[in-house]
Amino acid sequence: MDARSLLAYLPLRRFKEPPPVVGVLRLSGVIGGAGPLRPGMSLAAMESLIERAFKLPRLKAVALAINSPGGSPAQSDLIAKRIRDLAQEHDIKVLAFCEDVAASGGYWLACAADEIFARETSIIGSIGVISAGFGFPELLKNYGVERRVHTSGDKKAMLDPFRAEKKDEVARLKALQKEIHDSFIATVRERRGDRLKGSDDILFSGEFWTGKAAVELGLIDAVGEMRQVLRDRFGEKVALRKIDGAKPWWRRRLGLDAWRAETGFNAQGAVSGLLAAAEERALWARYGL
C-alpha cells in the first residue's frame, strides 16, 4: 500500500474556523484627573487599554461600553481622538453602547464610534459646557478673617470664590466656555453628519434626552443591547474580549488598592478624595443617578 492509499484510511481532524472577535473597552466614570478615592478616566490612564483593544487577533470591531456623566472636555477630546486614530490605522469599525448615561463628555466619547446604540431609558446628550461653584464673599468678614492674595498678573485671582464676582471676569469665563462648546459642536457635526435631525438650538442647548428620543434626534443610531447587536452583526459565536487593567496578584492578595482608597495615604489626600467624590456624586445626580 502506497502512502497515498494509507492516508485515505487515516481519520482527518476537522479544524473549526475560530470565532470573530470584538474588543470591549469600558469607558466608565467621571472624565478627568485621578484622586485618592477615584481612578479617573484620562488618556494617560486609558491609552494602553485602547491600544490593546485594537491589537486583538481576528478583530472585527471594537465596542465601547460607555457610562459617564462627563467631566474634562480636554480629556474627552484626547480619548476620543486616540480611538479614532487607531480605528483608521487598523481599519476597524467602532460601535458605542451607552448604558445609564452618556452625557456631556460621555457623549463626546460616544461620538468616537461609527455607530451609537443605547437603551430606551439611557440618558443621552447634554452637549454644552458648565462651570459650577460657590461664592463666599461675606463668610470671612463674618468670622473676622482677612483674605490676603498677592499675584503677578491682574487676572491671576480671577473668579476667587471669597470675593464678589466681577462682570469682566464672568464675561471672560463665558468666552472660554463658548470656545469649548464650539469644539464640542464641531465634533458632533463631524461624527454624526446628516444623521442629526434636530435644530441647533435644541441639539446644542445642553439638554439631554432618553435613548428613545435620542434616536429621533439622530444623536444615536438605534436602541440596542451590546451582546445582541454584536451577535446579529457578527454571528452567534462572536467572542467578546473585555479589555481591562489586571492588577498585580500581590495587590489583589494584600488588598493594597482598597487600603489606599480608604486612607488616601494621608489626611490631606483623604480630604481631597472626599471633595472629588462629592463632585463626582453631583455630576451623576444631575441625571437622576
N, C-alpha and C positions, 0 to 999 in steps of 0.2 A: 504494500500500500504506500503510495507516494504521499508527500507532505500535504499536497492539496486535498487529497481524499481524507487524510487524517483530520484536517481542520474542519471538514464538513461534519464530523461526528462530535466535535467539542462544543459544549454549550457556550453560546455567546452572551456575554453580560451586556445588558442594555443600560446605557448611560442616559439618565434623565437630564433634560436641559435644566440648569439651575434657574430659580425664580428671579424675576426682575427685582431690583432693589430701589427703595425710596428712602433717602436720608431724612430723618425727622429732627429738626432743630427747634428746641423750645426757647422762645423769647418771652420771658415771664417776669413781671415785677415793674417797679419804677425805673425809668431810664435815667442814668446819671451816675455820679460818683458813689463809691462804696463807703460804708460806715461800719462801725463795730457790730451793729445789730442787723445789718443788711448787706448782702454781697454787692448790690448794684449791678446794673446792666450797662456796660460800656464796650466800646470796640476793643479796648485792651483786655477786658475780661472774656470777650466773646470771639475774638479773631481766630484763635486756634481751633475752636469748635466749628466755626463757619467753614474754615478751610478743610477740616476733616470731613464735613458733610458732602463736599464736592469731590472728594477723592475716593469714595467707596467704589468697590468693583461692581460691575453690572448696573451702574446707576442709571435710572430712568428719569428721576426728578428729585427735587429737594422740597420737603414740606416744612413750612414754618407754622408752629403751633404758638399762636400769639395770645397773650393775656396780660395786657398792660394799659394803665390809665394815662401813660405818657411820662413826661419828665423833661430832660435836657433836649432841646432841639438840635444842638450840635452833635450829641451822641446818636440821636435818632438818624440824622443825616449820614454820619460816618458808618454806622452799622448797615443801613440800607444800601449805601454806595458800595460797601465791600461785598455784599451779597450780589448786587447787580454785576459788578466787575467779574466775579467768579462765575456767575451764570453765563455771561457772554464768553468768557475764556474757555469754559468747558462745554458750551453749547447745551446747557441743561435748563429745562423748564423749572420754574419755582412756583409753588402753589401755597397760598396762605390760608390758614384755618383759624378764624377768630373764635375765642372761647367766651368768657364772661364779658370782656371789654377789649376793644382795640380803638382807643380814642386818643386824640391829640398825637403825641409821639408814637403811641401804639399803632395808630392808623398810618403814620408815616412809614413805620416798619412794614406794615401790610402792603404798602404801595411798592415795595421792592419785588413783589411777586407778579407773575404774569396773569394769574387769576386769583381772586379773593373769594373765600367762602366763609359763612358764619352760620350760627343757629338763628332761628327766628327771634329768640329772646336775647341775643347778644347786643351789646351797646357799641355802636359804630359812629365815627365821625369826630366831632369837636375840632374842626380844622381852624384853629385860632391860636393865639398866644396870650398867656396870662401871667401877671406878676401880682402876688398877694402877700400881705404882711400886716403889721400892726404899727400904730403910732403911739408914742408915749411922751408927747411934749410937756405934759403937766406933771408927770409922775415924779421926776427928780425934784422939781420945785416943791412939791407937797412934802417930800421927805428931807428937804434941806440939803440935797446933794448937788454939787456943782459939776456940770459937764465940761470937760476940757478936751478939746480936739484940735490938734495942730497939723496942718497939711502944707505940702508944697504942691500947688495946683489948686485953683479955686473951686474945682469941681470934684476934688478927691473925696469929699464927705457928702456927696450928693445923695439925697433921699435918706439921710440919717433918721432913724425912727424916733430919736429922742429930741427932735425939734420939729417945728411946724413945717408942713410941705410948702415948697415954693413952686409957683406956676411954671417957671422956666425949666425946672428940674423934671417936673411931671411931663412937660412937653417933650423933653429930651428922651425920657423913658418911652413915651408913646411912639416917637420916631424910630427908636430901636426895635420896638415890638412890630411896627409896620414892616420894617425890612425883613425880619424873621418870618412874619406872616406871608409876605410876598414870595419868599423862598419856598415855604410850605405849599402855597397855592401852585407855584410853578411845578413842583414835584408831582402833585396830584394831577395836574393837567397833562404833564408829560406821560405819566404812567397809565392814567385812565382814559385819556383822549376822548374819542367820540362816545364812549360808554357813559359819560356823565350826562345826566338828563335834567338836572335842576338848574335854576338860575344862580348866578354868582352870589346874590345877596342871601340866598338860602344855604347853599352848599358851604360857603366860606365864612359864615357868620359865627362859627364856634358852637353851633347847635349840634346835638347828637341824636341818633335815632336807633330803633331796634333793627336787627338784621333784616327783617321783612321789609321795612320801609327803605333801608339802605339799598336793597335790590332795585326798588322802583326808581331811586335817585341815581343809580349807576355807580354808587360808591363800592359795591361788591357785585360779584357776578351771579351768585346763586346761594341759596340756603343748602347746606350740606354738612355732613359729618365726615371727618377725615378718613377713617377706615373704609367707609362705604364708597366715598368718592374715589379713593385710590384703587379699590378693588374693581370698581366699574371701569376705571381708566386703564389699569394695567393687569387685570385678571385677579381671580380669587386667590392665587398663590403668591401674590406680591409680598415681598419681605420688607417690613418697615424696620429700619435700623435707627434706633434712637441714639443721638449724639449727645453725650454728656461728659462732664469733667469728673472722672473717677477720682475719689480721694485715696491717698496712700493708706495701706492697710493699718499702719500704726496709728493714724489719726482716727480711723473708724473704731479701732480697738480701744484706744485710750480715751476717746471722746473729747479730744482737744478742741475740735471745732465748736462743740456745744459749750465748753468752758469759756472759750474766747467770746462767743456770742453773749453769754450770760454776764461776764465780767467786763468785757471791753479792755482787759488788761489793767486798767486804772480807772480812777474815779472820773477823770476828765473824759476818757473815752466812753465811759458808760453814759455820762450826761449827753455827750454829742450823739451817741447812738439813740438815746431816748427821744431827743429832738428830731432826729432823722426819721425815727419810727412814727412819731406823731405827724410829721409832714407827709409821710407815705400813707398813713391812715386817712388823712384828709383828702388826698388825691383819689383813693379808692371810694371814699364816702361820697364824693361828688357825683358818682354814678350809681349811688344806692347800693354799694357793695361793701 
